[in-house]
Amino acid sequence: MKTQKQKETTMGIQMIIMFVVMAGLIFYMNRTQKNKQKNGWRA
């Protein structure tokens, strides 16, 4: 059994990981879109 404190810490870590993943995904999407425009690719 986990204590309440351990549970909260795990939740916090999961939220941070989710946030980092989302931010990275958005950044990657924006970068690929900019590259497409710069190179004149047809999406």
N, CA, C and O atoms as CSV, one atom per row, in Angstrom:
chain,resi,resn,atom,element,x,y,z
A,1,MET,N,N,0.837,-1.201,0.000
A,1,MET,CA,C,0.000,0.000,0.000
A,1,MET,C,C,0.873,1.252,0.000
A,1,MET,O,O,1.857,1.338,0.735
A,2,LYS,N,N,0.507,2.198,-0.815
A,2,LYS,CA,C,1.238,3.474,-0.848
A,2,LYS,C,C,0.620,4.433,0.157
A,2,LYS,O,O,-0.585,4.400,0.402
A,3,THR,N,N,1.445,5.272,0.725
A,3,THR,CA,C,0.912,6.316,1.606
A,3,THR,C,C,0.355,7.437,0.743
A,3,THR,O,O,0.620,7.495,-0.457
A,4,GLN,N,N,-0.416,8.324,1.356
A,4,GLN,CA,C,-1.017,9.441,0.613
A,4,GLN,C,C,0.066,10.310,-0.009
A,4,GLN,O,O,-0.079,10.774,-1.140
A,5,LYS,N,N,1.164,10.534,0.735
A,5,LYS,CA,C,2.226,11.414,0.236
A,5,LYS,C,C,2.846,10.815,-1.029
A,5,LYS,O,O,3.065,11.533,-2.004
A,6,GLN,N,N,3.129,9.517,-1.027
A,6,GLN,CA,C,3.724,8.872,-2.200
A,6,GLN,C,C,2.780,8.979,-3.402
A,6,GLN,O,O,3.220,9.211,-4.528
A,7,LYS,N,N,1.491,8.809,-3.150
A,7,LYS,CA,C,0.502,8.890,-4.229
A,7,LYS,C,C,0.523,10.280,-4.858
A,7,LYS,O,O,0.500,10.418,-6.081
A,8,GLU,N,N,0.566,11.307,-4.010
A,8,GLU,CA,C,0.571,12.687,-4.513
A,8,GLU,C,C,1.827,12.956,-5.328
A,8,GLU,O,O,1.770,13.613,-6.368
A,9,THR,N,N,2.964,12.446,-4.854
A,9,THR,CA,C,4.222,12.657,-5.574
A,9,THR,C,C,4.151,11.994,-6.948
A,9,THR,O,O,4.572,12.579,-7.946
A,10,THR,N,N,3.616,10.763,-6.998
A,10,THR,CA,C,3.493,10.052,-8.273
A,10,THR,C,C,2.594,10.835,-9.225
A,10,THR,O,O,2.908,10.961,-10.409
A,11,MET,N,N,1.489,11.356,-8.723
A,11,MET,CA,C,0.573,12.147,-9.552
A,11,MET,C,C,1.281,13.376,-10.110
A,11,MET,O,O,1.140,13.702,-11.288
A,12,GLY,N,N,2.043,14.054,-9.256
A,12,GLY,CA,C,2.767,15.243,-9.686
A,12,GLY,C,C,3.756,14.920,-10.786
A,12,GLY,O,O,3.868,15.654,-11.768
A,13,ILE,N,N,4.480,13.810,-10.617
A,13,ILE,CA,C,5.479,13.415,-11.619
A,13,ILE,C,C,4.768,13.102,-12.937
A,13,ILE,O,O,5.233,13.510,-14.001
A,14,GLN,N,N,3.652,12.386,-12.873
A,14,GLN,CA,C,2.904,12.043,-14.087
A,14,GLN,C,C,2.425,13.303,-14.801
A,14,GLN,O,O,2.482,13.386,-16.028
A,15,MET,N,N,1.952,14.288,-14.026
A,15,MET,CA,C,1.470,15.539,-14.624
A,15,MET,C,C,2.607,16.283,-15.306
A,15,MET,O,O,2.432,16.838,-16.390
A,16,ILE,N,N,3.783,16.293,-14.661
A,16,ILE,CA,C,4.949,16.975,-15.242
A,16,ILE,C,C,5.343,16.288,-16.545
A,16,ILE,O,O,5.614,16.954,-17.544
A,17,ILE,N,N,5.374,14.951,-16.534
A,17,ILE,CA,C,5.747,14.199,-17.742
A,17,ILE,C,C,4.753,14.513,-18.862
A,17,ILE,O,O,5.154,14.775,-19.996
A,18,MET,N,N,3.448,14.485,-18.540
A,18,MET,CA,C,2.423,14.785,-19.538
A,18,MET,C,C,2.623,16.184,-20.118
A,18,MET,O,O,2.528,16.386,-21.329
A,19,PHE,N,N,2.905,17.151,-19.231
A,19,PHE,CA,C,3.091,18.534,-19.671
A,19,PHE,C,C,4.282,18.638,-20.608
A,19,PHE,O,O,4.208,19.299,-21.644
A,20,VAL,N,N,5.390,17.980,-20.240
A,20,VAL,CA,C,6.606,18.029,-21.063
A,20,VAL,C,C,6.337,17.391,-22.419
A,20,VAL,O,O,6.748,17.920,-23.452
A,21,VAL,N,N,5.647,16.254,-22.416
A,21,VAL,CA,C,5.342,15.561,-23.676
A,21,VAL,C,C,4.479,16.451,-24.569
A,21,VAL,O,O,4.748,16.586,-25.763
A,22,MET,N,N,3.448,17.053,-23.990
A,22,MET,CA,C,2.561,17.926,-24.761
A,22,MET,C,C,3.323,19.118,-25.337
A,22,MET,O,O,3.172,19.456,-26.511
A,23,ALA,N,N,4.146,19.751,-24.492
A,23,ALA,CA,C,4.911,20.916,-24.945
A,23,ALA,C,C,5.856,20.515,-26.074
A,23,ALA,O,O,5.984,21.232,-27.066
A,24,GLY,N,N,6.509,19.379,-25.922
A,24,GLY,CA,C,7.432,18.903,-26.950
A,24,GLY,C,C,6.701,18.622,-28.255
A,24,GLY,O,O,7.202,18.929,-29.337
A,25,LEU,N,N,5.512,18.036,-28.146
A,25,LEU,CA,C,4.730,17.715,-29.336
A,25,LEU,C,C,4.326,18.989,-30.063
A,25,LEU,O,O,4.458,19.073,-31.284
A,26,ILE,N,N,3.836,19.981,-29.324
A,26,ILE,CA,C,3.415,21.254,-29.927
A,26,ILE,C,C,4.610,21.923,-30.598
A,26,ILE,O,O,4.504,22.416,-31.721
A,27,PHE,N,N,5.747,21.938,-29.902
A,27,PHE,CA,C,6.956,22.548,-30.458
A,27,PHE,C,C,7.362,21.847,-31.748
A,27,PHE,O,O,7.713,22.500,-32.731
A,28,TYR,N,N,7.315,20.510,-31.744
A,28,TYR,CA,C,7.692,19.728,-32.926
A,28,TYR,C,C,6.738,20.014,-34.086
A,28,TYR,O,O,7.174,20.198,-35.223
A,29,MET,N,N,5.437,20.052,-33.796
A,29,MET,CA,C,4.446,20.325,-34.839
A,29,MET,C,C,4.688,21.699,-35.458
A,29,MET,O,O,4.696,21.841,-36.681
A,30,ASN,N,N,4.886,22.715,-34.609
A,30,ASN,CA,C,5.129,24.073,-35.102
A,30,ASN,C,C,6.371,24.104,-35.974
A,30,ASN,O,O,6.381,24.763,-37.014
A,31,ARG,N,N,7.422,23.399,-35.564
A,31,ARG,CA,C,8.678,23.428,-36.310
A,31,ARG,C,C,8.510,22.775,-37.675
A,31,ARG,O,O,9.008,23.290,-38.677
A,32,THR,N,N,7.808,21.639,-37.718
A,32,THR,CA,C,7.638,20.956,-39.001
A,32,THR,C,C,6.773,21.796,-39.932
A,32,THR,O,O,7.016,21.825,-41.139
A,33,GLN,N,N,5.766,22.483,-39.391
A,33,GLN,CA,C,4.920,23.345,-40.224
A,33,GLN,C,C,5.737,24.488,-40.804
A,33,GLN,O,O,5.593,24.814,-41.982
A,34,LYS,N,N,6.590,25.102,-39.994
A,34,LYS,CA,C,7.436,26.203,-40.464
A,34,LYS,C,C,8.368,25.713,-41.562
A,34,LYS,O,O,8.568,26.395,-42.567
A,35,ASN,N,N,8.940,24.519,-41.366
A,35,ASN,CA,C,9.853,23.964,-42.367
A,35,ASN,C,C,9.113,23.718,-43.677
A,35,ASN,O,O,9.660,23.965,-44.752
A,36,LYS,N,N,7.881,23.236,-43.598
A,36,LYS,CA,C,7.090,22.988,-44.805
A,36,LYS,C,C,6.875,24.288,-45.564
A,36,LYS,O,O,7.038,24.331,-46.783
A,37,GLN,N,N,6.509,25.349,-44.850
A,37,GLN,CA,C,6.271,26.642,-45.496
A,37,GLN,C,C,7.562,27.161,-46.120
A,37,GLN,O,O,7.553,27.675,-47.239
A,38,LYS,N,N,8.666,27.027,-45.399
A,38,LYS,CA,C,9.946,27.555,-45.862
A,38,LYS,C,C,10.384,26.837,-47.138
A,38,LYS,O,O,10.897,27.459,-48.069
A,39,ASN,N,N,10.174,25.526,-47.168
A,39,ASN,CA,C,10.619,24.742,-48.318
A,39,ASN,C,C,9.577,24.707,-49.428
A,39,ASN,O,O,9.829,24.148,-50.496
A,40,GLY,N,N,8.411,25.298,-49.187
A,40,GLY,CA,C,7.372,25.344,-50.203
A,40,GLY,C,C,6.766,23.986,-50.483
A,40,GLY,O,O,6.329,23.721,-51.604
A,41,TRP,N,N,6.732,23.121,-49.483
A,41,TRP,CA,C,6.142,21.794,-49.684
A,41,TRP,C,C,4.631,21.896,-49.753
A,41,TRP,O,O,4.023,22.804,-49.185
A,42,ARG,N,N,4.037,20.945,-50.461
A,42,ARG,CA,C,2.583,20.853,-50.486
A,42,ARG,C,C,2.157,19.894,-49.380
A,42,ARG,O,O,2.551,18.728,-49.380
A,43,ALA,N,N,1.365,20.373,-48.452
A,43,ALA,CA,C,0.937,19.530,-47.329
A,43,ALA,C,C,-0.108,18.528,-47.813
A,43,ALA,O,O,-0.603,17.722,-47.026
